[in-house]
Every structure is written in structure tokens, then in C-alpha cells.
Amino acid sequence: MSNFATLTPEQARAAATGYGWNVLPHDNGGFFAHRGPHQMIVTFAPDGSFRHASVREGANGPEQLLPEGAVIAELVMRGAGPVRPDEEPTP
């Protein structure tokens, strides 16, 4: 038996919305989320298992792939507190 808890689509969406991310649905319970300049895509397989997650700083910033265990931490870290003026998306 594994000590690692599997991330569910419901947990990931709840964390995103709870930390102030704007969430748009994606297939199989996944989502695209943005908050200020931060963008995240989280995808799940048809059976609900975690498939892929990435985060990007700004529209043209570098993309960072996230392991399953880091998704909630990234949502919290980049979503904590109000969006500051220097975090607003650039047009």
C-alpha cells in the first residue's frame, strides 16, 4: 500500500478556487486556471487519475512541469493573498 495520496480533480479545483484562481473547465475534470500573471493547466485521464500539470509566469514566460505532489503547493504559493498591482496580467 502506498503512502502517497492521489490528487483528484475535485481536490485540485477546490484548491484553485479556494486560493483565488479563476478556473475554466477542461476534459476529465482538469482545468486551466489563471491568477494575475500566473497560468496553470492541470489535466486528468478519463479514469480521474492525474495526467499532467504545468505552471507559467506570464503569457510568454517559461513553462514549468509539476509533479502530482506539487500541484496544491503551487496553487497555494502563487495564490496566497490578493493579486498585487505588479502581478496584473500584461495586455
N, C-alpha and C positions, 0 to 999 in steps of 0.2 A: 504494500500500500504506500502511495506517495504522500509526502508531507506538503506537496505543492498544491495549492488550491487553484483550480482552473477559473480563469476570468470568463464571466458570462456576459452576453450582450447587455443584459439588464443592469449589471453592476457597472459596466463601463459607461453606459448612458446616464445612469444615476450620478456617477461621479462627475461627468462632464457638465450636466445641467446644474448640479449642486455647487460647483465651483465657478459658475457664471459663464460657461462656454455656450455659444449659440450652436445648436445641433441640427443638422439636416440628415434625414434617414438615408441609409444605404442598404443594399441587399443583405438578407440573412441577419438582420439586427445590428449590422455595423452602422457607422456614421461618419460624416465629415463634420468637423467642429472647428470653430474659429473664435478667438477672443483677442481683441486688439490685433497685433501683427502675427499672432501665433495661429498656426493651422495644424490640425491633426486629422488623420484618416485612420480609422480602426475598422478592420474587416473580420468577418467570421465565416466559417464554412456552413453549408446547408444544415449540418447537424448541430450548429451552435458553438462549435469549438473555435478557439482563437486561430486566426489565419495570419494577419499582418497588421502592423501599426507603424506609422511614421509621423514625425512632427517636423514642422518647418517654421523658421522665423522669417516672416515677411513673404510676400508673393514670389520673390526671386532668391530667397535665402537657401542655404544648403539644407537638404533633407536628411534627417537622422532616423534610421530604423530603430524601433523599440522592441525589446523582448517582451513577452507577455507580462512578466512580473514588474515591468517598469511603466506600464500604461497609466495606472492610477497615480503613481508618484509624479509623473509628468503633468497630468491634468491638475493635480494639486499645486505643484510648484509654479506652473505657468498661469494658474488660475486664481491664486490666492490674492485677496484684496481687490479693490476697484481697479479698473483699467486706467492707468495714468495717461496724461496727455502725450507723453513721449512714446506710449505704446499704441496710439491710434493707428489704424491702417493708413498707409500712404495711398493717395489716389493714383 
